[in-house]
Amino acid sequence: MKTVAFFNNKGGVGKTSLVYHLAWMFAEHGVKTLAVDLDPQANLTAMFLTESRLELLWPDGDHPDTIYGAINPILRGTGDINTPHIEQINMNLGLLPGDLGLSRFEDKLSEAWPKCHNKDESAFRTMTAFHRLIQSSQDFKADIALIDVGPNLGAINRSALIASDQVCLPLAPDLFSIQGMKNLGPTLRDWRVVWSDLTKKAPQGLSMPKGTMNPIGYVVMQHGSLDNRPVKAYKRWMDRIPSTYRSSVLDEPDAAPPTIATDPRCLSLLKHYRSLMPMAMEARKPIFFLKSADGAIGAHIEAVRNCYDDFQDLAKKIADHAGVVFN
């Protein structure tokens, strides 16, 4: 199973919606997909599940069927991870449910990172908890795991990224995403180098992630367009994305960059589907599955088709990077 994290330390770019739609598109094409909600906000879980189901997952007291319940023994210092519960959305799509309680794991992970340098086995068990939870979900037999993480460079995200084979960056065409890449790139390289050194000190027999965190490209979210061209307000920032991604994220020489339209690292330019997103949330389905009965009539019908084509193309590119068959 390949693991792909979707990460930007700038929030509000549509990252969770991207993961949600990609998970459905992979499942639509017969790829067994595990959506993993490692954002303590748990918005991905809320998109997949009804409020009544969320009430059952998040009762008063312990939450045994969420990611928090799975790591709770480590958090309390009473044992190792529990077998994770997979919420089956359909035959090809499963969800490892998120939990607002996951934020309590931040301090534990912060303490574990330096202790790994001292070959502390409990610290390694803490640092690898997310990796081992995802891998122990193999009863679902997923081909790919799509990991949603929060918009920060904290300890939870460090552990989540270490558990990821690849990283995709959702970006908005604005100054904040440009600055975010400048922070993110060096941080990923630092985490990769340190984890590579720490794995040499790990206890025998413990499943260890490689921590490759290989950047596979970026997706520009919610750009405005006029006659299929970005509007002027966004264009100045979009023009800077290829060179910033190349220099900050890939640490490559600052050669003459391609335009965003020709940049092979640009996986997709996704439009803002405006009124279709609230409609999709009301219908509890992806935009590209909306029907006339859901209110998708007139011009909406063409937008729904375009959305399907956009996400199908993007999912195919991510599958190719991950080495996953996408029919």
N, C-alpha and C positions, 0 to 999 in steps of 0.2 A: 504493500500500500504506500503510495506517495502522499506526502503531506505538503500542502501549499497554504501559507499564511497570507492574509490580506492586511496590510499594515501601513498606516501613515500616522505620525505623531501629531498631525493636525486633524481635529475632529470636524464633523459636519460636511464631509465630502460625499457621503452616500455609500460608504464602505459596507455597512451591514446589508443594505438593500442589494448591493452588488453580489455579496456572498449568497444571499437568499436566492436571487434569480439564477445565479450560476449553478447552485446546487440542484434546483429544479430542472435546469437545462441538461446537466449531466445525466440526471435520472431519466429524463425524457428520451435520451439517446442510449439507454441501456447500461450506463456506467453506474456501478454500485458506489454510492456517494455517502460519505459521513460528514455532516455539518457539525463543527465543533465550536461551541460558544464559550470562548475564554475571555470575553469582555465582561467585567463585573456588572456592567449595566444590563446585561442579558437581553438586549434588544433583538438579537437574532432569534432567541427562543420565543420571545413575545410575537414575532412575525409569523413563526410557524404554528404556534399553538393558540387555542382559544383561551379566553380568560378563565373559564370553568376548569380547563385542564391545568392551567397555571396554578390555580388555587390548590389543586390536589398535589402538584409538584412542590409547592412552597407552603406547606402547612406550618402552624406554630410548632416550634421545636426543631428537631432534626429534619433534614431534607435528603433522605437516602437515595432518591432517584435523580439527583442533579450532580453536576461536577463538584459542587461543594461537599455533598455527601460522600463522594468517592475519595476526596482528599482529606476528609475530616479526621481519620485516625492519625495522619501525619501532623495535622494542625494541632491536635490535642496531645500528641506525643504518646499515643497508646498503641500504635502499630503502623502498618504500611497501607497502601491504597486499597480501597474496596473495589470489587468488580463493578465497572460502570454500567449504569442503565442506559440502554439505547432506545430512544423514543422512535418507533418506526412510523415514518410519515407515509411511505408506500413501499412497494416491493424493492425498489432501487434506492430509496432515500431514507437515511436515518439521522437522528439528531442526538448529540450528546448535550443535554440541556444545561444552560447556564444558570447562574444563581447570584443574586446580589451579595450573598454571604462570601463569595469568592474573594472579595476585597480584603477579608481578614487574613488571607494567605500571603499578602504582600510583605509583611514584616518577617514572616518565617522564611520566605525566599531570600529576602535581603540578608538575613543572618547566615543562611546556608552558603551563599556564594563564596565568601572568604574562607569559610571552614573547609570547603572542598580542597583548598590548597594544602590543608593539613591531613588529607586522606581520610577525612571523617565520613564514615559510611552513611550515617543518618543524614548528613548534609547532601550527599550524592542522591540518596533516595528522595529527598525533598526536591532537589533541582530537576530530577528526571521524572517527577510524578506525572506531569502532563504527557510526556512522551510515552510513558508506560501505560497510562490510561488509554491513549489513542491506540496503541499497539494491542492492548488486551481487549479491544473491541472487535477482534477479528472474527468472532462468532457471526458478526454481520457480514463478513467477507467483503468489505469495501475495497474498491480499486483505488479510490482517492479520498483524502480527507481535506476539507476546506476549513481553515481555521480563522475565525473572526476574533480579533484582539482589539483592545481599547486604544485610544489615541494618546499614548504617552510612552516614555522610555523607562518605565519602572520595572520592578523585579518580576511582576507577573508576566509582563510582555517579554522580558528577557528569557524566562523559562519557556514561554510559548514559542518564541522564535527559535530557540535552541532545538525544539522538537520539530522544526520545519525543515523539509528538504529544500523548499523554494519559497521565495517571497515575491508577491505581486504588490505594486504600489498604486492604490487609487489616489488620484490627484484632482484637485480643482484648479482651474486656470486663474490662480491668484498669487499674490505675494506670499501668503502664509504657506502654501504648498512648496513654493520655491525655497523658502527658509527651512521648511520641514525636511526637505531632501538634504539640505546642507548639514542638518543635525543628524539625520538618520543614517546616512552613508557611513561616516566615520564610526558611529556607534555600532552598527552591524559588523564592521570590520574588526573593531575591538572585541566584541563579544565572540566572534568567530575564532580569533587568535587565542584568546584566553581559554575558551572552552576546549580548543584543540590541545592545549597544554594540560588542562585539568583531566581530560580523559585518560591521560597516561598514569594518573594517580588514582583512578577509580577502582573500587573493589572488584574482584573477579566474580563473574556470574550475574552481575547486574546489567540489565539491558540499557545500553547507553545510546542516545541519539548522536549522530555524527555532527550535528550543528552546522551543516553546510550553509543554510540560509542563502541559497543562491538566488540573486535577483534575476527574475525572468522578464521583467519589463514593467510598464506602467499603463494605467487606464485613466484617461482624462474624463472626469465625470461632470455631467450637468453643464456642458458648455452651451452657450447660446449660439444660434446659427441664423443666417439669413441667406437664402438661396444656397444652402449647403456650405456656406463659408462662415467661419467664426466671426462674431460681431467684433467691432473695433476695440471695445472695452476689454475683451478677453484676449485678443490677438497678441498684445504686447507680452502677456505672461506666457501664452502658449509657445511663442517663439523662443522663450528662454528655457523651456522644459527640457528639450533634447540635450543641450550642452550642460545644464545643471545635473541632469541624471547621469550623463557620461562622466563628469568630473567628480561629483560628490558621492554618488552611489556606487559606480563601477571603478572609480579611482583610475580612470584612463586619461591619457594625455589630451589636452584641450585642443584637439584638431578641429578643423572646420566642421561643425555639426550639420546633420541633415535637417531639413524642415520637419515639423512634426508629422506632416502628411507622408513623408518618405522614411521616417525613422523606424527601422525594424524593431526597435525596443518599445515603440508605441503599439500596444496590443489592441487598443480600441479607442475611439472617440465616441462616448455615449452621450446622447442628447438628454436634455431634461424633458421627461414625458409629462410634466405638469399635471393636468387634471386626471391623467390615467393612474397615477400612484395612489391618490386617495380612493379611487374606484377599486383598485386592486386590493387595498387594505380592507375595504368594506366587504369585498367578495372573498377575502382570505385566500388569494391565489396570486401568482406572478402576473405582471402586466400582460405578458405574451399569451396567457391562457384566458384572457377576458373574452366574453361572448356578448352578443347583443342583449341577452337576458340580464347581464351585469351592468348594462348601460353603455356598452361600447358600440355606438351606432354612428353613422355618417362618417366624418373625417377620422373618428377614433379607430375605425376598423383598419384603415391603412396604417395608422400609427402602431396598432397592435402587431400587424404583420412586420413592420419595420423593426419593432422591438425584438420580435422572435429572431429575425435574421441577424440583428446586431449581437444578441447573446449567443446564438448558435455559432457565429464566426469566432467570437471571443472564447467560448468554451473549447472550440476545436484547437485554437492556438495554445491555450493552457494545457490541454490534453497532450498536444504534441511535445511541449516542453517537459511534461511529466512522464512521457513515455506510456501514456494510457490510450488504449484503443477507443476511438470515438467514431461511431458509425452514423 
